[in-house]
Amino acid sequence: MSLLVTGSIGIDTVKTPYGISENCLGGSAVYFSMAASFFSPVRLLGVIGSDCPFNLAEVFAGRDIDLTGLEVRQHSRTFRWKGTYGDNMDDRRTDCLELNVLAEAPPTVPAEYKDSKFVFLANTTPALQNQLLEQIASPAFVAADTMNCWIEGQLGDLKLLLKKIDCLIINEEEARLLADEFNLIEAGEKVLNMGPSVVIIKKGESGSIMCSAGGERFILPAYPATEVKDPTGAGDGFAGGVMGYLAQCDKTGFESLKTAIGYGTVIASFTIADFSLQGLAAAKKNDIESRFETLKKLTSF
Amino acid sequence: MSLLVTGSIGIDTVKTPYGISENCLGGSAVYFSMAASFFSPVRLLGVIGSDCPFNLAEVFAGRDIDLTGLEVRQHSRTFRWKGTYGDNMDDRRTDCLELNVLAEAPPTVPAEYKDSKFVFLANTTPALQNQLLEQIASPAFVAADTMNCWIEGQLGDLKLLLKKIDCLIINEEEARLLADEFNLIEAGEKVLNMGPSVVIIKKGESGSIMCSAGGERFILPAYPATEVKDPTGAGDGFAGGVMGYLAQCDKTGFESLKTAIGYGTVIASFTIADFSLQGLAAAKKNDIESRFETLKKLTSF
């Protein structure tokens, strides 16, 4: 089933206790696309400046990722992010952020993308997420991400968005902030009352929690990765695994969502194994299946 | 099967964002005993001063907890602890610690306890843990807890102890410190190399991890508790559930250990629901079974 993602494409400089990766390819839509492409064809919608040194067609060669919606905007500069991770690989400091082209008008949804059934609105301003979603004719399942600054600064637009989407995928600090509730289970329930029928809360090294409006819950630990070099993109890789699997099987019931979170968790473990996209790029479909089976075994009792 | 616990019996004053509980009953052996008694008879070994205002026979009335090994030492004062929990209920500050009777000679193992098969050495100096263990004739399965100050200050004695026990149950900071390794899976493997055949790492709100010398691993999230008033005793309640279940079924294979961790996790969720022992005291056997089944369902996919 068709899967559209819209989000950032960026030039990252990332420092972790394991090294530094300068001016490498990053961005939510990039990590998501590569992750989801293990399961389903992906339609990428995003915009870069004329300064972007990466050829995405080459980066994604051999993967079913449609770049019709990739806009190269002349006289604009690509989104850039510099960040440093602390020793625990969980604390992240942004050293430098240049929104550049992300602060301009959003990309236009190409005619070929308008019939997309599965849609992921990666983190950007809620106003923009609303505008982009309006251009999709009749989506079957829409998931979105958001972040602290929009919860604090653009809550009205975010609340509008929450009424239109099926699933919110956020991290634990964001869930606590949005719900004004420390306990994550209670926070999840409060967010469900704002509109979505499913809320997935990412807890980094501690896994994830899912709550549904039907009263169902699921908790899964992170995959016990021993290779961890760069956590950048773990959340977007996770979301890509979740949405890619759902689009592949064209199901969104709670049992399918549980399996999808299992795959998202495994994809995240590959994402963090190396800098930039190297971890994900090195993963093979049978590696993913093998870790999925291991994760099932590790958590069953 | 017989289960012996030796650890502290204390007078606690605990402050959390939900209130304050002054001069209430606490201590590792107390939480452990009540937790384990849901599954198995318990033999408690511990010492209090003549100032102790609590009648443990009354506190444990109706539970199969043998107090033959409870020594009331005249002219000594009972162990006291005052602590404050932060908003996240994970950060704990010790405001005041009086070792009192815990700094004196350890209790003597009564003749009736010497044939104990399952033994839990709750947190105290490793030298004392070694001395206590030597008094048990032929234990079948010995588990122990320890803490940062002994890892830093009495590593020699601790390493001796690790060669004599079957299972170490510690929290994540302690595991990292003992193994000198941040990644918890790697830390678990390193601790296994120090002697025990099983290591269980407690991660508080994020659940627990178990590694065995046979290369088996198990990961379980915490029970998604929405009632959390006082985390004191959660770790000892967890250990009590684990050891109580193992003693009940007289098995220590990896599958039994997984089930035991499930019960320990559930017991911890009752422990934190209220101040001091009130949460555990209010739990009924069928509440425990019901949460155990819920936890299984919540984590299976």
HADDOCK unambig.tbl for C-alpha pairs under 7 A between the chains (distance, minus, plus):
assign (segid A and resid 183 and name CA) (segid B and resid 226 and name CA) 6.67 0.50 0.50
assign (segid A and resid 185 and name CA) (segid B and resid 224 and name CA) 6.64 0.50 0.50
assign (segid A and resid 185 and name CA) (segid B and resid 226 and name CA) 6.73 0.50 0.50
assign (segid A and resid 186 and name CA) (segid B and resid 226 and name CA) 6.81 0.50 0.50
assign (segid A and resid 206 and name CA) (segid B and resid 206 and name CA) 5.63 0.50 0.50
assign (segid A and resid 217 and name CA) (segid B and resid 298 and name CA) 6.10 0.50 0.50
assign (segid A and resid 218 and name CA) (segid B and resid 298 and name CA) 4.73 0.50 0.50
assign (segid A and resid 218 and name CA) (segid B and resid 299 and name CA) 5.98 0.50 0.50
assign (segid A and resid 219 and name CA) (segid B and resid 221 and name CA) 6.85 0.50 0.50
assign (segid A and resid 219 and name CA) (segid B and resid 298 and name CA) 5.86 0.50 0.50
assign (segid A and resid 219 and name CA) (segid B and resid 299 and name CA) 5.32 0.50 0.50
assign (segid A and resid 220 and name CA) (segid B and resid 221 and name CA) 6.80 0.50 0.50
assign (segid A and resid 220 and name CA) (segid B and resid 299 and name CA) 6.01 0.50 0.50
assign (segid A and resid 221 and name CA) (segid B and resid 219 and name CA) 6.84 0.50 0.50
assign (segid A and resid 221 and name CA) (segid B and resid 220 and name CA) 6.81 0.50 0.50
assign (segid A and resid 221 and name CA) (segid B and resid 221 and name CA) 6.01 0.50 0.50
assign (segid A and resid 224 and name CA) (segid B and resid 185 and name CA) 6.65 0.50 0.50
assign (segid A and resid 226 and name CA) (segid B and resid 183 and name CA) 6.68 0.50 0.50
assign (segid A and resid 226 and name CA) (segid B and resid 185 and name CA) 6.73 0.50 0.50
assign (segid A and resid 226 and name CA) (segid B and resid 186 and name CA) 6.81 0.50 0.50
assign (segid A and resid 258 and name CA) (segid B and resid 301 and name CA) 5.91 0.50 0.50
assign (segid A and resid 259 and name CA) (segid B and resid 301 and name CA) 6.11 0.50 0.50
assign (segid A and resid 298 and name CA) (segid B and resid 217 and name CA) 6.11 0.50 0.50
assign (segid A and resid 298 and name CA) (segid B and resid 218 and name CA) 4.74 0.50 0.50
assign (segid A and resid 298 and name CA) (segid B and resid 219 and name CA) 5.87 0.50 0.50
assign (segid A and resid 299 and name CA) (segid B and resid 218 and name CA) 5.98 0.50 0.50
assign (segid A and resid 299 and name CA) (segid B and resid 219 and name CA) 5.33 0.50 0.50
assign (segid A and resid 299 and name CA) (segid B and resid 220 and name CA) 6.02 0.50 0.50
assign (segid A and resid 300 and name CA) (segid B and resid 300 and name CA) 6.21 0.50 0.50
assign (segid A and resid 301 and name CA) (segid B and resid 258 and name CA) 5.90 0.50 0.50
assign (segid A and resid 301 and name CA) (segid B and resid 259 and name CA) 6.13 0.50 0.50
